[in-house]
Amino acid sequence: MLKFALPALTALAIPALPGARAPAGGQTFTLAASLIRSYQNVQRNVLEAAEKMPKASYSFRPTADIRPFGELVAHTAFAQFGNCAALKGVDSPHKDDKEDTPRTKAQLVALFKESTAYCDPVITPLKDDDMPALVTISANQAAKGVLVGGLATHGNEMYGTMCVYLRLKGIVPPTTERANAAKKG
């Protein structure tokens, strides 16, 4: 995960590069604020996608070679538990749980909400000065910012995959639904 997180973290930080000029009256994008906003967007998007997919379609897989929708939700939640446990310096409370364990839609939505509740207190208070601090993950060390960026990147990847599943079921993804509503309003 770490080899993919650094390029993603760099891409997320581009608006905060020194010398980047904000338009008059524009915003300031700090590293911590940008990563936290990305993380929060992922929480909203994945949760809304999980809630929109009908419970009968949680076992849906577009091909036999890829995960069913429900496993995408479990995978995203377990990844969040793992990264946030590392930020806390503890083992994941779900380290022994398996994505392919049969679960209902209600259980999976609750699991994702639980992972968000587990992560929010450790992520939302982070400041720019916290981002380079190292935490231990197994035999490795990683900057806190890399973990938060990895959560945002991985979560967006999983959300994008969920969107394909939703579209194949004739369901408009949450982000598209919001964009369409904004165009009308």
C-alpha positions as CSV (number, residue, x, y, z in Angstrom):
1,M,0.0,0.0,0.0
2,L,2.8,2.4,0.8
3,K,4.3,2.3,-2.7
4,F,1.0,3.6,-4.1
5,A,0.2,6.1,-1.3
6,L,3.2,8.4,-1.9
7,P,2.3,9.4,-5.5
8,A,-1.4,9.8,-4.4
9,L,-0.3,11.9,-1.4
10,T,1.7,14.1,-3.8
11,A,-1.2,14.6,-6.1
12,L,-3.5,15.5,-3.3
13,A,-1.0,18.1,-2.0
14,I,-0.5,19.9,-5.3
15,P,-2.9,22.7,-4.4
16,A,-0.8,23.4,-1.3
17,L,2.6,23.7,-3.1
18,P,4.6,26.8,-2.2
19,G,4.4,29.4,-4.9
20,A,1.0,28.2,-6.1
21,R,-1.1,31.3,-6.4
22,A,-4.7,31.4,-5.1
23,P,-7.1,33.6,-7.0
24,A,-8.2,36.8,-5.2
25,G,-10.5,35.8,-2.4
26,G,-9.5,32.1,-3.0
27,Q,-8.9,29.4,-0.4
28,T,-5.8,28.1,1.2
29,F,-5.2,24.4,0.9
30,T,-3.0,23.1,3.7
31,L,-1.8,19.5,3.6
32,A,-3.7,18.4,6.6
33,A,-6.9,20.1,5.7
34,S,-6.8,18.7,2.1
35,L,-6.1,15.2,3.3
36,I,-8.8,15.4,5.9
37,R,-11.3,16.8,3.4
38,S,-10.5,14.0,1.0
39,Y,-10.9,11.4,3.7
40,Q,-14.3,12.9,4.7
41,N,-15.5,12.9,1.1
42,V,-14.6,9.2,0.9
43,Q,-16.6,8.5,4.0
44,R,-19.7,10.2,2.6
45,N,-19.3,8.6,-0.9
46,V,-18.7,5.0,0.2
47,L,-21.4,5.1,2.8
48,E,-24.0,6.5,0.3
49,A,-23.0,3.9,-2.3
50,A,-23.3,1.1,0.3
51,E,-26.7,2.4,1.3
52,K,-27.9,2.8,-2.3
53,M,-27.1,-0.7,-3.4
54,P,-30.1,-2.9,-2.8
55,K,-29.5,-5.7,-0.2
56,A,-30.3,-8.3,-2.9
57,S,-27.4,-7.0,-4.9
58,Y,-24.7,-7.2,-2.2
59,S,-23.7,-10.6,-3.7
60,F,-23.5,-9.1,-7.2
61,R,-20.2,-9.5,-9.0
62,P,-19.9,-8.4,-12.6
63,T,-17.6,-11.4,-13.4
64,A,-16.7,-14.5,-11.5
65,D,-13.2,-13.3,-11.1
66,I,-13.9,-10.2,-8.9
67,R,-15.3,-9.5,-5.5
68,P,-19.0,-9.1,-4.9
69,F,-20.2,-5.7,-3.9
70,G,-20.5,-6.5,-0.2
71,E,-16.8,-7.5,-0.1
72,L,-15.9,-4.1,-1.5
73,V,-17.6,-2.5,1.5
74,A,-15.9,-4.9,3.9
75,H,-12.6,-4.4,2.3
76,T,-12.9,-0.6,2.6
77,A,-13.9,-0.8,6.2
78,F,-11.1,-3.2,7.2
79,A,-8.5,-1.1,5.4
80,Q,-9.7,1.9,7.4
81,F,-9.5,0.0,10.6
82,G,-5.9,-1.1,9.8
83,N,-4.6,2.3,8.8
84,C,-6.3,4.0,11.8
85,A,-5.1,1.4,14.2
86,A,-1.5,2.1,12.9
87,L,-2.1,5.8,13.5
88,K,-3.2,5.0,17.1
89,G,-0.3,2.6,17.6
90,V,-2.4,-0.4,18.2
91,D,-3.6,-3.6,16.4
92,S,-6.7,-3.3,14.3
93,P,-9.8,-4.4,16.2
94,H,-10.7,-6.4,13.1
95,K,-7.3,-7.8,12.2
96,D,-8.5,-11.4,12.1
97,D,-11.8,-10.7,10.3
98,K,-12.2,-11.8,6.7
99,E,-13.8,-9.8,3.8
100,D,-15.5,-12.9,2.4
101,T,-17.3,-13.8,5.6
102,P,-21.0,-13.7,4.8
103,R,-22.6,-10.5,6.1
104,T,-25.9,-8.8,5.4
105,K,-26.2,-5.3,3.9
106,A,-27.1,-4.0,7.3
107,Q,-24.1,-5.6,8.9
108,L,-21.8,-4.2,6.2
109,V,-23.2,-0.7,6.4
110,A,-22.8,-0.8,10.2
111,L,-19.2,-2.1,9.8
112,F,-18.3,0.8,7.5
113,K,-19.9,3.3,9.9
114,E,-17.9,1.7,12.7
115,S,-14.7,2.1,10.8
116,T,-15.5,5.8,10.2
117,A,-16.2,6.2,13.9
118,Y,-13.0,4.5,14.7
119,C,-11.0,6.7,12.3
120,D,-12.6,10.1,12.8
121,P,-11.1,10.9,16.2
122,V,-7.5,10.1,15.1
123,I,-7.7,11.8,11.7
124,T,-9.8,14.9,12.0
125,P,-7.6,16.6,14.7
126,L,-4.4,16.2,12.6
127,K,-2.5,19.4,11.7
128,D,0.2,20.0,9.1
129,D,2.9,19.5,11.8
130,D,1.5,16.0,12.5
131,M,1.8,14.7,8.9
132,P,5.5,13.9,8.9
133,A,5.4,12.1,12.2
134,L,6.3,8.4,11.8
135,V,4.2,5.5,13.0
136,T,5.1,1.9,12.9
137,I,3.3,-0.6,10.7
138,S,4.7,-4.1,11.2
139,A,8.4,-3.8,10.4
140,N,8.0,-0.5,8.6
141,Q,7.5,3.1,9.4
142,A,5.3,5.6,7.6
143,A,4.5,9.2,8.0
144,K,1.0,9.9,9.3
145,G,0.2,11.9,6.2
146,V,1.0,8.9,4.0
147,L,-1.6,6.8,5.9
148,V,-4.3,9.5,5.7
149,G,-3.5,10.0,2.0
150,G,-3.6,6.3,1.5
151,L,-7.0,6.1,3.1
152,A,-8.3,8.8,0.8
153,T,-6.7,7.2,-2.3
154,H,-7.8,3.6,-1.5
155,G,-11.3,4.8,-0.5
156,N,-11.7,6.6,-3.8
157,E,-10.5,3.6,-5.7
158,M,-13.1,1.4,-3.9
159,Y,-15.8,4.0,-4.4
160,G,-15.0,4.2,-8.1
161,T,-15.3,0.4,-8.3
162,M,-18.6,0.5,-6.4
163,C,-19.9,3.1,-8.9
164,V,-19.4,0.6,-11.8
165,Y,-21.3,-2.0,-9.8
166,L,-24.1,0.5,-9.2
167,R,-24.2,1.5,-12.8
168,L,-24.4,-2.1,-13.9
169,K,-27.5,-2.4,-11.7
170,G,-29.0,0.8,-13.2
171,I,-28.3,2.9,-10.1
172,V,-26.9,6.4,-10.4
173,P,-23.8,6.8,-8.1
174,P,-24.1,9.3,-5.2
175,T,-21.6,11.8,-6.6
176,T,-23.3,11.9,-10.0
177,E,-26.7,12.3,-8.3
178,R,-25.4,15.3,-6.3
179,A,-23.8,16.8,-9.4
180,N,-27.0,16.4,-11.4
181,A,-29.0,18.0,-8.6
182,A,-26.6,20.9,-8.4
183,K,-27.0,21.5,-12.2
184,K,-30.8,21.6,-11.8
185,G,-30.6,23.9,-8.7
